[in-house]
Amino acid sequence: MFSFRKVSTPALAALLMVTLPWSACAVETVAKPAQKKQSKEQTKKELKQGSKKAAKKVVKPEATKVVKPEAKKETKETSKQETKTEVSKEAKQEVKTSPDDIMVRVNGTAITRLEVERAVKVMLAQNQIEQPLEPEVMKQAEAAALEQLTSAELLYQEAAKLEVPDLDKQVAEKVAQNRAKFSTDAEFEQALNGVNMTAKDMQDFTRKDILIGNFVEQRFAANAQVTEEEARKFYDENLDKFFKKPETAKASHILIGSAENASAEERAKAKEKAEALLKRVKAGEDFAALAKSDSSCPSSAQGGDLGSFSRGEMVPAFEQAAFALKPGEVSEVVETQFGYHIVKLTEKQEATTESFDNVKGKITEFLKREKVQKQLSEFVDEQRKAAKIEK
């Protein structure tokens, strides 16, 4: 029950790429987008009282090295050809890293426009934000991505000073784990292409993630301690927000729809049809079958199943009828702005409160992460002051 998903801190927002394996997340996000909610979820939204309408850390590729060929007899033509080839390679590299493409240099390391665009794409995918964005919003996203990339580069430059045992092995294992999430090479390649990545990029990102993770663990996490008094204080102050589970009901319904602005005659006919169906239910006919054949709600495809909901989620008349029932009971005809309902209660869960002992471990881990994030934020701020950042 207990979840901290609603809790956020400025440090977490600013250093998100540090706390998540972005190379893996980026690929998975593009390849496996969130499924659309089922129709019964849409129905629940309609019945609710009020509708509530990452940067990727991109690693600078290593410079291409010119490998000296095996010794051979050199001619003037051979020498000319090799020289021409080398100049051509250098020219291509110049195009890829031209000053126009560089957004910022962090202690001499360039962060390019391509890297920023790639990071924005990953952030939008992670947060399931539809594109295209308004120009002003896109500009803000690019600025946020650039700030995050800069912070991550500062961290990496410190992290690279620490030795990580079996680093190559760890990188290979993590890359393999991520690759295993895809059924075919083609699917994997498609996911990479979706965020303008190559297999080499992914290896580089994974290597940086491991190095930064090791640095954060040794420098900050290992020393972050949370006392029982701190955990208890958080529990007491957030008891209603996180640790109390409200009473819930699971119900199905048959809806004979009728618009609020329908004529009195139309509303009367709809009510009459609902009452006729209620008699059939009371006579023993299968509720789910009648919902499938006669309900005008999209939930009819699931036999009228609306899933679970707590008080305050549904319109008052529907909610009052549902919570007044015992599991297995069927209501009388209930009128709402959507029409006429026959409600069947499937299950009811009483309100509960989680004990401190049951959630102490989760609270401790959460508070520890917050302390680490605060220290990280302060550390990056100090690094920025000392760094040479050229925009």
DOKE-670754 format. One line per 4 residues: number of its first residue (from 1); their letters; for each residue x, y, z of N, C-alpha, C, O. Coordinates in steps of 0.05 Angstrom, whole numbers. Layout:
// DOKE-670754
NUM) a) X/Y/Z/X/Y/Z/X/Y/Z/X/Y/Z ~ ...
// end
This chain:
// DOKE-670754
1) mfsf) 17/-24/0/0/0/0/17/25/0/12/44/-15 ~ 38/24/17/54/49/21/71/55/-4/85/38/-14 ~ 69/79/-13/85/88/-36/93/117/-33/77/133/-23 ~ 117/123/-42/126/151/-40/126/164/-68/140/184/-72
5) rkvs) 111/154/-86/112/164/-114/104/193/-115/112/207/-134 ~ 88/203/-96/79/231/-97/100/249/-85/98/274/-88 ~ 120/238/-72/140/254/-59/163/261/-79/172/243/-93 ~ 171/285/-80/193/293/-97/210/314/-84/200/328/-66
9) tpal) 235/317/-92/252/337/-81/266/351/-104/270/339/-125 ~ 274/377/-100/289/391/-121/314/375/-130/320/375/-153 ~ 327/363/-111/351/348/-118/345/325/-136/360/319/-155 ~ 323/311/-130/316/288/-146/310/297/-175/317/284/-194
13) aall) 296/320/-177/290/330/-204/315/339/-219/318/334/-243 ~ 334/351/-204/358/361/-217/378/340/-224/393/343/-243 ~ 378/318/-209/398/297/-213/385/270/-220/396/249/-213 ~ 363/271/-234/348/246/-240/365/226/-255/363/202/-251
17) mvtl) 382/236/-273/398/218/-289/418/203/-273/429/183/-281 ~ 424/212/-249/443/199/-232/431/175/-218/445/155/-213 ~ 406/177/-211/393/157/-195/380/135/-211/371/115/-199 ~ 379/137/-237/367/117/-254/386/108/-275/402/124/-285
21) pwsa) 385/82/-283/402/73/-305/391/82/-332/375/68/-344 ~ 398/106/-340/384/119/-362/388/104/-389/369/104/-405 ~ 410/92/-393/414/78/-418/393/56/-421/381/52/-443 ~ 388/41/-400/368/20/-401/340/32/-402/323/22/-417
25) cave) 335/52/-385/308/63/-384/300/75/-411/277/72/-419 ~ 318/88/-424/312/101/-450/302/81/-470/282/86/-484 ~ 316/59/-472/309/39/-492/282/26/-485/265/22/-502 ~ 279/20/-460/254/6/-452/230/25/-456/209/16/-463
29) tvak) 234/50/-450/211/69/-453/201/70/-481/177/69/-486 ~ 220/71/-500/211/74/-528/199/48/-539/180/48/-554 ~ 211/26/-530/202/0/-541/176/-9/-528/160/-23/-541 ~ 172/-2/-503/149/-12/-489/133/11/-477/133/14/-452
33) paqk) 119/26/-493/104/49/-483/80/39/-466/71/16/-468 ~ 70/57/-449/48/50/-431/23/43/-447/17/56/-466 ~ 10/22/-438/-15/14/-451/-37/34/-445/-37/46/-424 ~ -56/37/-463/-79/54/-458/-97/41/-437/-99/16/-436
37) kqsk) -109/57/-420/-126/46/-400/-150/32/-412/-160/40/-433 ~ -160/12/-398/-183/-3/-408/-208/14/-405/-208/34/-391 ~ -228/5/-419/-253/21/-420/-265/24/-392/-278/45/-387 ~ -262/5/-374/-274/8/-348/-260/30/-333/-273/43/-316
41) eqtk) -235/35/-338/-221/58/-326/-232/84/-336/-235/103/-321 ~ -239/85/-362/-251/109/-373/-278/114/-360/-285/136/-355 ~ -292/92/-355/-318/94/-343/-316/106/-315/-332/123/-307 ~ -296/96/-300/-292/106/-273/-287/136/-274/-296/151/-256
45) kelk) -272/145/-294/-266/173/-296/-291/189/-300/-295/211/-289 ~ -309/179/-317/-334/193/-323/-351/195/-298/-365/215/-295 ~ -350/175/-281/-366/175/-257/-354/191/-234/-368/196/-214 ~ -330/199/-237/-317/214/-215/-329/242/-214/-338/253/-233
49) qgsk) -328/253/-190/-340/279/-186/-325/301/-201/-338/319/-212 ~ -299/299/-202/-284/320/-215/-263/307/-233/-247/291/-223 ~ -262/314/-258/-241/303/-276/-215/318/-271/-215/343/-267 ~ -193/303/-271/-167/316/-267/-152/311/-293/-134/295/-299
53) kaak) -165/331/-307/-152/330/-332/-123/336/-323/-105/337/-339 ~ 294/265/-374/312/252/-360/334/252/-376/350/246/-393 ~ 327/262/-362/349/267/-381/366/243/-383/373/230/-363 ~ 374/237/-406/394/216/-408/421/228/-405/427/250/-415
57) kvvk) 437/215/-390/465/223/-388/478/213/-413/482/189/-416 ~ 485/231/-431/497/223/-456/527/226/-455/538/247/-447 ~ 541/205/-461/570/204/-459/583/213/-484/575/205/-506 ~ 603/230/-481/618/239/-505/633/215/-516/649/202/-502
61) peat) 629/209/-542/643/186/-554/673/190/-553/683/213/-555 ~ 688/168/-550/717/170/-550/726/178/-578/714/171/-598 ~ 749/192/-579/759/200/-605/767/176/-621/779/157/-611 ~ 761/177/-647/769/155/-665/799/154/-668/812/174/-673
65) kvvk) 810/130/-663/839/126/-665/847/115/-692/833/98/-703 ~ 868/126/-703/879/116/-728/899/94/-722/920/99/-710 ~ 893/70/-730/911/47/-724/933/45/-745/928/46/-769 ~ 957/43/-735/980/41/-753/979/14/-767/977/-7/-754
69) peak) 980/13/-795/978/-12/-809/1004/-28/-805/1025/-18/-798 ~ 1002/-54/-811/1026/-70/-810/1046/-60/-830/1040/-48/-850 ~ 1071/-65/-823/1093/-55/-840/1091/-66/-868/1086/-90/-872 ~ 1094/-48/-887/1093/-57/-915/1109/-38/-932/1117/-16/-923
73) ketk) 1115/-46/-956/1130/-29/-973/1114/-6/-982/1092/-9/-993 ~ 1124/18/-976/1108/42/-982/1116/54/-1008/1140/56/-1015 ~ 1096/62/-1023/1101/76/-1048/1090/104/-1045/1076/111/-1026 ~ 1097/121/-1065/1087/149/-1064/1056/149/-1066/1043/165/-1052
77) etsk) 1046/131/-1083/1017/131/-1087/1003/121/-1061/982/132/-1053 ~ 1015/101/-1048/1003/90/-1023/1003/112/-1002/983/116/-988 ~ 1026/126/-1000/1028/147/-980/1007/169/-985/995/178/-966 ~ 1004/176/-1010/984/197/-1016/956/188/-1009/940/203/-998
81) qetk) 950/163/-1016/923/153/-1011/917/152/-981/895/159/-973 ~ 937/142/-965/932/141/-936/929/168/-924/912/173/-907 ~ 946/187/-934/944/214/-924/916/226/-930/904/240/-913 ~ 907/221/-954/881/231/-963/858/219/-945/839/233/-938
85) tevs) 861/193/-940/841/179/-923/840/191/-895/818/196/-884 ~ 864/195/-883/865/206/-856/854/234/-855/840/240/-836 ~ 859/250/-875/849/278/-876/818/276/-878/804/292/-866 ~ 809/258/-894/780/254/-898/766/247/-871/745/258/-865
89) keak) 779/228/-856/768/220/-830/767/244/-811/747/248/-797 ~ 788/259/-811/790/282/-793/768/302/-800/756/315/-782 ~ 764/306/-826/744/325/-835/717/317/-826/701/334/-817 ~ 711/291/-828/685/281/-819/681/285/-789/660/292/-780
93) qevk) 703/280/-774/701/284/-745/696/313/-739/681/320/-720 ~ 708/331/-754/704/359/-750/675/367/-754/664/383/-739 ~ 662/355/-774/634/361/-779/617/352/-756/598/366/-748 ~ 624/328/-744/608/318/-723/610/334/-697/591/336/-682
97) tspd) 633/347/-693/637/362/-668/643/391/-674/658/404/-660 ~ 630/402/-694/634/430/-701/624/448/-679/606/441/-664 ~ 637/471/-675/629/489/-653/600/496/-653/588/502/-632 ~ 587/497/-677/559/504/-678/541/483/-664/519/490/-654
101) dimv) 551/458/-661/536/437/-649/541/435/-619/526/421/-605 ~ 560/449/-609/567/448/-580/550/467/-564/550/491/-570 ~ 536/457/-545/518/473/-528/534/485/-504/529/508/-496 ~ 551/468/-493/567/477/-470/592/460/-468/592/436/-476
105) rvng) 613/470/-456/637/455/-450/639/455/-419/639/476/-406 ~ 643/431/-408/646/427/-380/674/418/-374/681/395/-378 ~ 691/437/-364/719/431/-360/732/419/-386/748/401/-385 ~ 723/431/-408/735/422/-434/719/401/-448/723/396/-472
109) tait) 701/387/-435/685/365/-447/660/377/-460/645/391/-446 ~ 656/372/-485/633/384/-499/608/368/-495/607/344/-495 ~ 586/383/-492/559/371/-493/546/383/-517/542/407/-520 ~ 538/366/-536/529/375/-562/498/378/-563/484/369/-546
113) rlev) 490/391/-584/461/395/-589/447/368/-592/425/364/-583 ~ 461/349/-606/450/323/-610/445/309/-583/424/296/-579 ~ 463/312/-565/460/300/-538/437/312/-523/422/298/-510 ~ 433/338/-526/411/352/-512/385/343/-524/366/337/-510
117) erav) 383/342/-551/359/333/-564/352/304/-556/328/298/-552 ~ 372/288/-555/368/260/-547/358/258/-518/340/243/-512 ~ 369/274/-500/361/275/-472/332/284/-470/317/273/-454 ~ 325/304/-485/297/314/-485/278/292/-493/257/288/-481
121) kvml) 285/278/-514/268/256/-524/264/235/-503/242/225/-500 ~ 285/228/-489/283/208/-468/265/219/-445/248/204/-435 ~ 269/244/-437/253/255/-415/224/255/-422/207/247/-405 ~ 217/263/-446/189/264/-454/177/236/-455/154/232/-448
125) aqnq) 193/217/-465/183/189/-466/179/178/-437/159/165/-432 ~ 198/183/-419/196/174/-392/171/185/-378/158/171/-363 ~ 165/210/-384/142/222/-371/116/221/-387/96/232/-380 ~ 118/205/-409/95/201/-427/81/227/-435/57/230/-434
129) ieqp) 98/246/-443/88/272/-453/85/271/-483/104/264/-497 ~ 61/278/-492/56/277/-521/71/300/-535/75/322/-525 ~ 80/294/-560/94/313/-576/77/318/-601/60/302/-608 ~ 81/340/-616/102/361/-610/93/380/-588/70/384/-582
133) lepe) 114/392/-576/109/412/-555/108/440/-567/118/445/-589 ~ 96/458/-552/97/486/-559/126/495/-559/141/486/-542 ~ 134/513/-577/162/522/-578/173/531/-551/196/525/-544 ~ 157/546/-536/167/556/-510/171/533/-491/190/533/-475
137) vmkq) 153/514/-491/155/491/-473/180/474/-481/194/464/-464 ~ 184/470/-507/207/455/-517/233/469/-508/252/456/-501 ~ 233/495/-509/257/510/-501/263/505/-472/286/502/-464 ~ 242/504/-456/246/499/-427/256/471/-423/273/466/-406
141) aeaa) 246/452/-438/255/424/-436/284/421/-443/299/407/-430 ~ 292/435/-464/320/434/-473/338/446/-452/360/436/-447 ~ 329/468/-440/346/481/-419/349/462/-395/370/460/-383 ~ 327/449/-388/328/430/-365/347/407/-371/362/398/-354
145) aleq) 345/397/-396/362/374/-404/391/383/-403/408/367/-394 ~ 397/407/-413/425/416/-413/436/419/-384/459/412/-379 ~ 419/428/-366/428/431/-338/433/403/-326/453/400/-312 ~ 416/384/-332/420/357/-322/445/344/-334/460/331/-319
149) ltsa) 449/348/-359/473/336/-372/498/349/-360/519/335/-357 ~ 497/374/-355/520/388/-343/526/377/-315/549/372/-308 ~ 505/374/-299/509/363/-272/520/335/-273/538/328/-258 ~ 510/319/-291/519/291/-294/548/290/-303/563/273/-294
153) elly) 556/308/-321/584/308/-330/602/316/-307/624/305/-304 ~ 595/335/-290/611/342/-267/614/319/-248/636/314/-237 ~ 592/304/-244/594/281/-227/612/259/-239/628/247/-225 ~ 609/255/-265/625/234/-278/654/240/-277/671/222/-272
157) qeaa) 661/266/-280/690/273/-279/702/266/-252/726/260/-250 ~ 686/268/-230/696/260/-204/695/230/-201/713/217/-190 ~ 673/218/-211/669/189/-209/691/173/-223/699/152/-214 ~ 701/184/-245/721/170/-261/747/167/-247/764/151/-255
161) klev) 751/182/-225/776/181/-210/777/156/-192/798/148/-183 ~ 754/144/-187/753/121/-170/754/95/-187/742/94/-208 ~ 768/76/-177/770/50/-191/747/32/-184/739/30/-161 ~ 735/20/-204/713/1/-200/722/-26/-209/728/-30/-233
165) pdld) 723/-46/-191/732/-73/-198/713/-85/-219/689/-82/-218 ~ 725/-100/-238/710/-114/-259/690/-95/-274/668/-103/-279 ~ 699/-71/-280/681/-52/-293/671/-62/-319/647/-61/-325 ~ 689/-73/-336/680/-82/-362/660/-105/-360/641/-106/-375
169) kqva) 664/-122/-340/646/-144/-336/618/-134/-327/597/-144/-337 ~ 618/-114/-310/593/-103/-301/578/-90/-323/553/-92/-326 ~ 592/-76/-340/580/-62/-364/567/-83/-382/544/-80/-390 ~ 582/-104/-388/573/-125/-406/548/-138/-395/529/-144/-410
173) ekva) 547/-143/-369/524/-157/-356/500/-139/-357/478/-149/-363 ~ 503/-113/-352/480/-95/-352/469/-91/-380/445/-90/-384 ~ 487/-89/-400/478/-87/-427/463/-112/-436/442/-110/-449 ~ 473/-135/-428/460/-160/-435/432/-162/-422/414/-172/-434
177) qnra) 430/-153/-397/404/-154/-383/384/-136/-398/361/-144/-401 ~ 393/-113/-407/374/-96/-421/367/-107/-449/344/-106/-457 ~ 387/-119/-462/381/-131/-488/361/-154/-485/345/-159/-504 ~ 362/-168/-463/344/-191/-459/315/-183/-457/297/-201/-458
181) kfst) 309/-158/-453/282/-149/-450/268/-148/-478/243/-145/-479 ~ 283/-151/-499/272/-150/-526/274/-177/-539/293/-192/-536 ~ 252/-184/-553/251/-211/-565/268/-215/-589/277/-238/-594 ~ 274/-194/-604/290/-197/-628/311/-174/-630/308/-153/-617
185) daef) 332/-179/-646/352/-158/-651/339/-134/-664/346/-111/-659 ~ 320/-139/-682/307/-117/-697/291/-99/-677/292/-75/-680 ~ 278/-111/-658/263/-95/-638/282/-79/-621/277/-55/-615 ~ 304/-91/-614/325/-77/-599/336/-53/-614/339/-31/-604
189) eqal) 343/-58/-639/354/-36/-656/333/-14/-660/340/9/-661 ~ 308/-22/-663/287/-2/-667/285/16/-643/281/41/-645 ~ 287/4/-619/286/19/-595/309/38/-592/306/61/-584 ~ 333/29/-599/356/46/-599/353/69/-618/359/92/-611
193) ngvn) 344/63/-642/341/84/-662/321/105/-654/322/128/-661 ~ 301/96/-638/280/114/-629/290/137/-612/278/158/-611 ~ 313/133/-599/325/154/-583/353/162/-594/370/173/-579 ~ 357/157/-620/381/165/-633/406/153/-620/426/167/-616
197) mtak) 405/128/-612/427/115/-599/439/93/-616/426/83/-634 ~ 464/87/-610/477/63/-622/483/44/-600/481/51/-576 ~ 491/20/-607/499/0/-587/523/11/-571/525/6/-547 ~ 541/25/-585/564/36/-571/556/58/-551/567/59/-529
201) dmqd) 536/74/-559/526/94/-541/515/81/-515/521/90/-493 ~ 501/59/-519/489/46/-496/510/35/-477/508/37/-453 ~ 531/24/-488/553/14/-472/566/37/-456/572/35/-433 ~ 570/60/-470/582/83/-457/564/94/-435/574/100/-413
205) ftrk) 538/95/-440/520/105/-420/520/87/-396/520/96/-373 ~ 520/61/-401/520/42/-379/545/44/-362/544/42/-338 ~ 568/47/-376/593/51/-362/592/75/-343/601/74/-320 ~ 582/97/-354/580/121/-337/561/118/-314/566/127/-292
209) dili) 539/104/-319/520/99/-298/533/84/-275/529/90/-251 ~ 548/63/-282/561/47/-261/581/63/-246/583/62/-221 ~ 597/79/-260/618/95/-247/605/116/-229/614/119/-206 ~ 584/129/-238/571/149/-222/557/136/-198/558/146/-175
213) gnfv) 544/113/-203/531/99/-181/551/90/-159/545/93/-136 ~ 574/81/-168/595/74/-149/605/98/-133/609/96/-109 ~ 608/121/-146/616/145/-133/596/154/-113/603/162/-90 ~ 570/154/-120/549/163/-102/548/145/-78/544/154/-55
217) eqrf) 551/119/-82/549/100/-60/572/104/-41/568/105/-16 ~ 597/107/-51/620/110/-34/621/137/-20/628/139/3 ~ 614/158/-35/618/185/-25/595/194/-7/599/209/12 ~ 570/185/-14/547/196/0/530/174/14/525/176/38
221) aana) 521/154/-1/502/135/10/513/119/34/499/114/53 ~ 539/112/32/551/96/53/550/110/80/551/98/101 ~ 550/137/80/551/152/105/524/164/113/522/177/134 ~ 503/160/96/477/171/102/462/153/122/457/130/116
225) qvte) 457/164/146/444/148/167/417/161/174/414/186/174 ~ 397/144/180/371/153/189/365/140/215/365/116/218 ~ 358/156/235/352/146/262/323/137/263/306/145/246 ~ 317/121/282/289/112/286/271/136/293/248/137/286
229) eear) 282/155/308/267/179/315/259/195/290/237/205/288 ~ 277/197/270/271/211/245/249/196/230/231/208/219 ~ 251/169/229/231/153/215/204/156/229/184/159/215 ~ 204/155/255/178/158/270/166/186/265/142/188/262
233) kfyd) 182/206/265/172/234/260/159/235/233/138/247/230 ~ 172/224/213/160/224/186/134/209/185/114/218/173 ~ 133/186/199/108/170/200/86/186/213/64/187/202 ~ 91/199/235/70/214/250/60/237/233/36/243/233
237) enld) 79/251/220/71/275/204/57/268/178/43/285/167 ~ 60/244/169/48/236/143/28/213/146/23/199/126 ~ 18/209/170/0/186/175/-24/186/156/-29/165/144 ~ -38/208/154/-62/208/137/-55/207/107/-70/196/91
241) kffk) -32/219/100/-25/221/72/-16/195/60/-23/189/37 ~ 0/179/75/12/156/63/4/129/76/5/108/63 ~ -4/130/101/-5/104/116/-34/95/123/-38/74/134 ~ -53/112/116/-81/104/120/-93/96/93/-93/111/74
245) kpet) -104/72/92/-117/62/68/-147/65/71/-158/54/90 ~ -160/81/54/-189/86/58/-206/61/52/-197/42/39 ~ -230/63/61/-250/42/54/-253/41/23/-256/62/11 ~ -254/17/12/-258/15/-17/-280/-5/-23/-286/-23/-7
249) akas) -292/-1/-46/-312/-19/-56/-305/-28/-84/-294/-12/-100 ~ -312/-53/-91/-309/-62/-118/-337/-69/-128/-351/-85/-116 ~ -344/-57/-150/-372/-60/-159/-374/-62/-190/-356/-55/-205 ~ -397/-73/-198/-404/-74/-226/-431/-59/-229/-445/-55/-209
253) hili) -437/-51/-253/-463/-38/-257/-474/-43/-285/-459/-49/-303 ~ -500/-39/-287/-513/-38/-313/-524/-10/-316/-538/-1/-298 ~ -516/3/-337/-525/31/-341/-544/33/-365/-538/24/-387 ~ -566/45/-360/-584/53/-382/-581/83/-385/-592/99/-370
257) gsae) -565/91/-404/-557/118/-406/-579/137/-415/-597/130/-430 ~ -578/161/-403/-597/182/-410/-584/209/-403/-576/213/-381 ~ -582/226/-423/-569/252/-419/-584/269/-399/-609/267/-397 ~ -570/287/-385/-583/305/-366/-603/323/-379/-624/330/-367
261) nasa) -598/330/-404/-616/348/-418/-638/334/-434/-652/346/-451 ~ -640/307/-430/-660/292/-444/-688/300/-434/-691/310/-411 ~ -708/296/-451/-735/303/-443/-745/285/-421/-735/264/-416 ~ -766/294/-407/-778/278/-386/-787/251/-396/-785/231/-382
265) eera) -797/251/-420/-807/225/-432/-784/206/-437/-786/182/-431 ~ -762/217/-447/-738/200/-452/-727/189/-426/-719/166/-425 ~ -726/206/-406/-715/196/-380/-734/175/-368/-724/155/-356 ~ -759/179/-372/-778/159/-361/-775/132/-374/-777/111/-361
269) kake) -771/132/-401/-767/107/-415/-741/93/-406/-741/69/-403 ~ -720/108/-402/-695/97/-393/-698/84/-366/-688/62/-361 ~ -712/98/-348/-717/87/-321/-733/62/-322/-728/43/-307 ~ -753/62/-339/-771/39/-342/-755/14/-351/-758/-8/-342
273) kaea) -736/19/-370/-720/-3/-380/-701/-13/-358/-698/-37/-355 ~ -690/5/-342/-672/-3/-320/-688/-20/-299/-678/-40/-289 ~ -713/-12/-293/-729/-26/-274/-736/-54/-284/-737/-73/-268 ~ -740/-56/-310/-746/-83/-322/-722/-101/-320/-724/-125/-315
277) llkr) -698/-90/-325/-673/-105/-322/-669/-114/-293/-659/-136/-288 ~ -675/-96/-274/-671/-103/-246/-689/-127/-238/-680/-144/-223 ~ -713/-128/-249/-730/-151/-243/-718/-177/-253/-720/-198/-240 ~ -705/-175/-277/-692/-199/-288/-669/-208/-271/-664/-232/-267
281) vkag) -654/-188/-260/-631/-194/-243/-641/-208/-218/-630/-228/-209 ~ -662/-196/-206/-673/-208/-181/-685/-235/-186/-687/-252/-167 ~ -694/-240/-211/-705/-266/-217/-684/-288/-221/-690/-311/-225 ~ -659/-279/-221/-637/-298/-222/-620/-298/-248/-602/-314/-250
285) edfa) -626/-280/-266/-610/-279/-290/-582/-268/-284/-578/-253/-265 ~ -563/-276/-300/-535/-269/-295/-530/-240/-299/-535/-228/-320 ~ -520/-227/-278/-515/-198/-278/-495/-190/-301/-501/-172/-316 ~ -473/-204/-302/-452/-197/-322/-463/-201/-350/-456/-185/-368
289) alak) -479/-221/-355/-490/-226/-381/-509/-203/-389/-508/-194/-412 ~ -525/-195/-371/-544/-173/-376/-528/-147/-381/-536/-130/-398 ~ -507/-143/-366/-490/-119/-370/-479/-119/-398/-478/-98/-412 ~ -469/-142/-407/-457/-144/-434/-478/-139/-456/-471/-127/-476
293) sdss) -502/-147/-451/-522/-145/-473/-538/-119/-472/-547/-110/-493 ~ -541/-107/-448/-559/-84/-446/-547/-58/-435/-558/-36/-440 ~ -524/-59/-422/-512/-35/-410/-501/-17/-432/-488/-27/-451 ~ -505/9/-430/-495/28/-449/-467/39/-441/-456/56/-455
297) cpss) -456/28/-419/-430/37/-410/-408/20/-423/-412/-3/-428 ~ -385/32/-429/-363/17/-441/-355/-7/-423/-343/-26/-433 ~ -361/-5/-397/-354/-28/-379/-370/-53/-386/-365/-74/-374 ~ -389/-51/-403/-406/-74/-410/-388/-97/-421/-394/-120/-418
301) aqgg) -366/-90/-434/-348/-110/-446/-336/-127/-424/-328/-150/-429 ~ -334/-116/-399/-324/-131/-376/-346/-141/-358/-342/-146/-334 ~ -370/-142/-369/-393/-151/-352/-401/-130/-332/-413/-136/-312 ~ -395/-104/-338/-402/-82/-321/-382/-76/-299/-387/-58/-282
305) dlgs) -360/-91/-298/-340/-88/-276/-327/-60/-277/-316/-53/-298 ~ -328/-46/-255/-316/-20/-253/-290/-20/-236/-277/0/-233 ~ -283/-43/-225/-260/-45/-209/-264/-33/-181/-287/-30/-173 ~ -243/-26/-167/-245/-16/-140/-244/15/-139/-231/27/-156
309) fsrg) -257/27/-120/-256/56/-116/-261/62/-87/-273/46/-73 ~ -252/86/-79/-256/94/-51/-277/117/-51/-285/127/-72 ~ -284/125/-27/-304/147/-25/-292/173/-36/-269/179/-33 ~ -310/187/-50/-301/212/-62/-294/210/-91/-289/230/-104
313) emvp) -292/185/-101/-284/181/-129/-308/181/-148/-306/190/-171 ~ -331/171/-139/-355/169/-155/-375/192/-149/-372/205/-128 ~ -394/195/-167/-414/215/-161/-430/206/-137/-433/182/-132 ~ -441/225/-121/-452/219/-95/-473/197/-95/-472/179/-78
317) afeq) -493/198/-113/-515/179/-112/-504/150/-117/-513/131/-104 ~ -486/148/-136/-475/122/-143/-458/111/-119/-461/88/-111 ~ -442/129/-108/-425/121/-85/-441/113/-61/-435/93/-48 ~ -462/128/-55/-478/122/-32/-491/94/-35/-492/79/-16
321) aafa) -501/88/-59/-514/63/-64/-494/40/-61/-500/19/-50 ~ -470/43/-73/-450/22/-73/-440/15/-45/-439/-8/-38 ~ -434/36/-29/-423/31/-2/-445/22/18/-438/11/39 ~ -470/25/11/-491/16/28/-497/-14/25/-510/-26/41
325) lkpg) -486/-26/4/-491/-54/-2/-471/-72/13/-450/-63/21 ~ -479/-97/16/-460/-118/25/-451/-134/0/-465/-135/-20 ~ -427/-146/2/-418/-161/-22/-438/-182/-31/-449/-197/-16 ~ -443/-180/-58/-463/-198/-70/-490/-186/-73/-507/-195/-89
329) evse) -496/-164/-59/-522/-151/-61/-524/-133/-85/-504/-123/-96 ~ -549/-128/-94/-555/-111/-117/-573/-88/-108/-591/-92/-92 ~ -567/-65/-118/-582/-41/-110/-609/-39/-125/-614/-54/-144 ~ -625/-20/-116/-648/-12/-132/-638/6/-154/-614/10/-156
333) vvet) -655/15/-171/-646/32/-193/-637/59/-182/-650/72/-166 ~ -613/67/-190/-600/92/-180/-598/112/-203/-588/106/-224 ~ -608/136/-197/-607/157/-218/-583/175/-214/-578/185/-192 ~ -568/180/-235/-546/200/-235/-549/216/-261/-567/212/-277
337) qfgy) -530/235/-265/-531/251/-289/-525/234/-314/-530/243/-337 ~ -515/210/-310/-508/193/-333/-532/175/-342/-532/163/-363 ~ -552/173/-324/-575/156/-331/-583/140/-306/-584/150/-284 ~ -590/115/-311/-600/97/-290/-583/73/-287/-578/58/-306
341) hivk) -574/68/-262/-555/46/-256/-568/25/-239/-585/30/-222 ~ -559/0/-244/-564/-22/-225/-536/-30/-215/-519/-38/-231 ~ -531/-27/-189/-505/-31/-178/-503/-58/-163/-521/-64/-147 ~ -482/-73/-169/-477/-98/-154/-450/-95/-140/-429/-91/-153
345) ltek) -449/-99/-114/-424/-97/-99/-411/-125/-99/-423/-145/-92 ~ -386/-125/-108/-371/-149/-110/-354/-154/-85/-352/-177/-75 ~ -343/-132/-75/-324/-135/-52/-322/-108/-38/-325/-87/-50 ~ -317/-110/-12/-313/-85/4/-289/-89/23/-287/-109/36
349) qeat) -272/-69/24/-249/-69/42/-252/-47/62/-255/-23/54 ~ -250/-53/87/-252/-32/108/-227/-15/108/-206/-24/99 ~ -229/8/119/-206/26/122/-185/14/141/-193/2/161 ~ -160/17/134/-139/6/151/-116/27/153/-114/45/138
353) tesf) -100/22/174/-76/39/178/-52/21/182/-52/3/198 ~ -31/26/166/-7/10/168/8/18/193/10/42/200 ~ 19/-2/207/34/4/232/62/14/225/72/10/203 ~ 73/29/244/100/39/240/120/17/235/138/20/218
357) dnvk) 118/-5/250/137/-27/247/137/-38/219/157/-46/209 ~ 113/-39/206/111/-50/180/124/-33/158/133/-43/138 ~ 124/-7/163/134/11/142/161/25/150/171/41/134 ~ 171/18/173/196/32/182/218/28/162/233/47/157
361) gkit) 221/4/151/243/0/132/240/17/107/260/28/98 ~ 216/19/97/212/36/73/216/65/79/228/79/62 ~ 207/74/102/212/102/109/241/108/112/251/128/103 ~ 256/90/124/284/93/128/299/96/101/316/113/98
365) eflk) 292/78/83/304/79/56/298/105/42/315/117/29 ~ 273/114/44/264/138/31/279/162/42/290/179/27 ~ 281/164/69/294/187/81/324/186/75/337/207/72 ~ 335/162/73/364/160/65/368/170/37/387/185/32
369) rekv) 350/163/19/352/173/-9/350/203/-10/365/216/-25 ~ 333/214/7/330/244/8/356/257/17/364/278/7 ~ 368/245/37/393/256/47/415/255/26/430/274/23 ~ 416/232/12/436/229/-9/431/250/-31/450/262/-41
373) qkql) 406/253/-39/400/273/-60/407/301/-51/417/317/-67 ~ 403/308/-26/410/334/-16/440/338/-17/450/359/-26 ~ 455/318/-9/484/320/-10/494/322/-39/513/337/-45 ~ 481/306/-56/489/307/-85/485/335/-96/502/346/-110
377) sefv) 461/346/-90/455/373/-100/475/394/-91/485/410/-106 ~ 482/392/-65/502/411/-54/529/406/-67/544/425/-72 ~ 536/381/-71/562/374/-83/564/386/-112/584/398/-119 ~ 543/382/-127/543/392/-155/544/422/-155/558/434/-172
381) deqr) 530/435/-136/532/464/-135/560/473/-130/569/493/-143 ~ 575/460/-113/602/467/-107/620/462/-132/638/477/-138 ~ 615/439/-145/631/433/-169/626/454/-191/645/461/-206 ~ 602/463/-193/596/484/-213/612/510/-208/622/523/-227
385) kaak) 614/516/-183/629/541/-176/658/539/-184/671/559/-192 ~ 669/515/-181/698/511/-187/703/504/-216/726/506/-225 ~ 683/495/-230/687/485/-257/688/508/-278/680/530/-273 ~ 700/501/-300/700/519/-323/678/511/-342/681/491/-357
389) iek) 656/525/-341/632/518/-357/629/540/-378/623/563/-372 ~ 633/533/-403/633/552/-425/608/547/-443/606/526/-455 ~ 591/567/-444/566/564/-461/570/580/-486/551/581/-503
// end
